[in-house]
Amino acid sequence: MDQLTFTDMEYAGRRLDCPKLKFLQKMDANIPWAEWVSLIEPFYPSGDRGRPPIGIERMLRMTFLQNWYSLSDVNVELQIYDSYAFRVFMKIDFMKEQVPDATTLLKFRHRLEANGLGKAMFDSIANALDANGLLLRGGTIIDATIIEAPSSTKNKENKRDEEMASTRKGNEWFFGMKAHIGVDAATGYIHSLETTPANVHDVTVAHKLIRDDDRVLYGDAGYVGIEKRDEIKNDEHLSKIDYRISRRHSSVPKTSEGAYNWDRHIERQKSSVRAKVEHPFLIVKRLFGFGRTVYRGLKKNTHRLYLLFASCNVVMMARAGRSLEPASGDNCALFS
């Protein structure tokens, strides 16, 4: 699509910029496509026999459009034909080629899931952030969110998803899974992700979200007592970490009238740091629309979460005006 089409020239005369197009241009500029293609290439058909396969990067772009806009396999194909912003992001010239069909996209997604490539792409973004000095180390914030799943039994199997579970939060019951994340305490970028059924308590997964060089850990009241757990006490590194866990509101002592409540002040300071962990959840659930599970089973939904949290890191980086592209003459030490 190097040569302008009549559609491109007509669209260039628009009076306002399309928010969707601006968002996709930012994501296109910040995602390491070449690195992700190299991760997938060993697991992709070579094309030596049979019909030549569609390019990996094109299928990746289609996959991310599907995830960012919560579209079905069929609907994302239709939207690419319908939307100019999607067509530009896909780099497709309809005079020469057509959009990959829904079946091709389905097979590509299954290939990514089967080989754990969603996690590999998530890790590549985290490693790039680390190499560029955006993960400052030393401190982690952990938290979990519930991703609801359909609770209806009106389906072919006449039953709910067996890998999901029910849990109570406040006075409400939820059925689904949990996404547990660890973010850098200084910058808020996600470096760890674990998923479980919704009935697994947050504190039981906490040790998997801590990095080897973390010295401080922040968490909400759901992690009270974490330092007493066996997996923490029996680990040389984890037992030395400073656990700054928010106290339950009812456990903070009250002071006499006119006296300054230092306990409340300390809790506010903890919360001001811990607030960074809420931003990725907001992006995944609101911007990308992943408030409910899309597929059955933990594996498929975990794969999608890896792609979305990798994208979330890219979104936060772009909003901060940073890029993973190094400045000229600098070996990934600064940002362009």
Backbone hydrogen bonds, N-H to C=O, Kabsch-Sander energy under -0.5 kcal/mol:
donor,donor_aa,acceptor,acceptor_aa,energy
9,M,5,T,-2.2
10,E,6,F,-2.5
11,Y,7,T,-2.7
12,A,8,D,-1.7
13,G,10,E,-1.2
14,R,11,Y,-1.6
22,K,18,C,-2.3
23,F,19,P,-2.5
24,L,20,K,-2.4
25,Q,21,L,-2.2
26,K,22,K,-1.9
27,M,23,F,-2.3
28,D,24,L,-2.6
29,A,25,Q,-1.9
30,N,26,K,-1.2
31,I,27,M,-1.8
33,W,31,I,-2.0
36,W,32,P,-2.1
37,V,33,W,-2.7
38,S,34,A,-1.9
39,L,35,E,-1.4
40,I,36,W,-1.6
41,E,37,V,-2.2
43,F,40,I,-2.0
44,Y,41,E,-1.6
59,M,55,G,-1.8
60,L,56,I,-2.6
61,R,57,E,-2.5
62,M,58,R,-2.0
63,T,59,M,-2.3
64,F,60,L,-2.3
65,L,61,R,-2.0
66,Q,62,M,-2.0
67,N,63,T,-1.9
68,W,64,F,-3.1
69,Y,65,L,-1.7
70,S,67,N,-0.6
71,L,66,Q,-2.1
76,V,72,S,-2.4
77,E,73,D,-1.0
78,L,74,V,-1.8
79,Q,75,N,-2.6
80,I,76,V,-1.8
81,Y,77,E,-1.4
82,D,78,L,-1.7
83,S,79,Q,-3.2
87,R,83,S,-2.0
88,V,84,Y,-2.5
89,F,85,A,-2.1
90,M,86,F,-2.3
91,K,87,R,-1.1
92,I,87,R,-1.5
94,F,92,I,-0.6
96,K,93,D,-2.1
97,E,93,D,-2.2
105,L,101,D,-1.8
106,L,102,A,-2.3
107,K,103,T,-2.3
108,F,104,T,-2.0
109,R,105,L,-2.5
110,H,106,L,-2.2
111,R,107,K,-1.8
112,L,108,F,-2.0
113,E,109,R,-2.6
114,A,110,H,-2.6
115,N,111,R,-1.3
116,G,113,E,-1.2
117,L,112,L,-2.3
118,G,112,L,-0.5
120,A,116,G,-1.3
121,M,117,L,-2.0
122,F,118,G,-2.1
123,D,119,K,-2.9
124,S,120,A,-1.8
125,I,121,M,-1.6
126,A,122,F,-2.1
127,N,123,D,-2.8
128,A,124,S,-1.9
129,L,125,I,-2.5
130,D,126,A,-2.2
131,A,127,N,-2.7
132,N,128,A,-1.8
133,G,130,D,-1.5
134,L,129,L,-3.2
135,L,129,L,-0.6
136,L,134,L,-0.6
140,T,216,V,-1.9
141,I,183,V,-2.5
142,I,218,Y,-2.4
143,D,181,I,-1.7
145,T,179,A,-1.7
147,I,177,M,-3.1
148,E,146,I,-0.6
148,E,291,G,-1.3
149,A,175,F,-3.1
155,N,153,T,-1.9
158,N,155,N,-0.6
164,M,161,D,-1.3
165,A,176,G,-2.1
167,T,174,F,-2.6
169,K,172,E,-3.0
172,E,169,K,-1.8
174,F,167,T,-3.1
176,G,165,A,-2.9
177,M,147,I,-2.5
178,K,196,T,-3.1
179,A,145,T,-2.5
180,H,178,K,-0.6
180,H,194,E,-3.4
181,I,143,D,-2.5
182,G,192,S,-1.8
183,V,141,I,-2.7
184,D,189,Y,-2.6
185,A,139,G,-2.1
188,G,184,D,-2.5
191,H,182,G,-2.8
192,S,182,G,-1.5
194,E,180,H,-2.6
196,T,178,K,-1.7
198,A,176,G,-2.0
200,V,197,P,-1.7
204,T,201,H,-1.1
205,V,202,D,-1.4
206,A,202,D,-0.7
208,K,205,V,-1.7
209,L,206,A,-1.8
210,I,207,H,-0.7
214,D,211,R,-1.3
215,R,138,G,-2.9
216,V,138,G,-1.6
217,L,242,D,-2.4
218,Y,140,T,-2.5
219,G,244,R,-1.1
223,Y,220,D,-2.1
224,V,221,A,-1.5
226,I,223,Y,-1.7
228,K,225,G,-1.6
229,R,226,I,-1.4
232,I,229,R,-1.0
233,K,229,R,-2.8
234,N,230,D,-2.6
235,D,232,I,-1.2
236,E,234,N,-0.5
239,S,235,D,-2.1
240,K,237,H,-1.4
241,I,238,L,-1.0
242,D,215,R,-2.7
243,Y,241,I,-0.9
244,R,217,L,-3.0
244,R,242,D,-0.9
245,I,243,Y,-1.1
246,S,219,G,-2.7
251,S,248,R,-1.8
252,V,248,R,-0.6
252,V,249,H,-1.1
259,A,256,S,-1.9
262,W,260,Y,-1.2
265,H,261,N,-1.8
266,I,262,W,-2.4
267,E,263,D,-1.9
268,R,264,R,-2.1
269,Q,265,H,-1.9
270,K,266,I,-2.1
271,S,267,E,-2.3
272,S,268,R,-2.1
273,V,269,Q,-1.2
274,R,270,K,-2.7
275,A,271,S,-1.6
276,K,273,V,-1.5
277,V,274,R,-1.6
278,E,275,A,-1.6
279,H,275,A,-0.6
279,H,276,K,-0.8
281,F,277,V,-0.7
282,L,278,E,-2.0
283,I,279,H,-2.2
284,V,280,P,-2.6
285,K,281,F,-2.6
286,R,282,L,-2.6
287,L,282,L,-1.0
288,F,283,I,-2.3
290,F,284,V,-2.4
291,G,289,G,-1.1
293,T,148,E,-3.2
301,N,297,G,-1.1
302,T,298,L,-2.9
303,H,299,K,-2.2
304,R,300,K,-1.8
305,L,301,N,-2.2
306,Y,302,T,-2.3
307,L,303,H,-1.8
308,L,304,R,-2.3
309,F,305,L,-2.9
310,A,306,Y,-2.0
311,S,307,L,-2.0
312,C,308,L,-2.2
313,N,309,F,-1.9
314,V,310,A,-1.5
315,V,311,S,-2.6
316,M,312,C,-2.5
317,M,313,N,-2.0
318,A,314,V,-2.5
319,R,315,V,-2.5
320,A,316,M,-1.4
321,G,318,A,-1.4
322,R,317,M,-2.5
330,D,327,A,-2.0
332,C,330,D,-1.8
336,S,325,E,-1.7
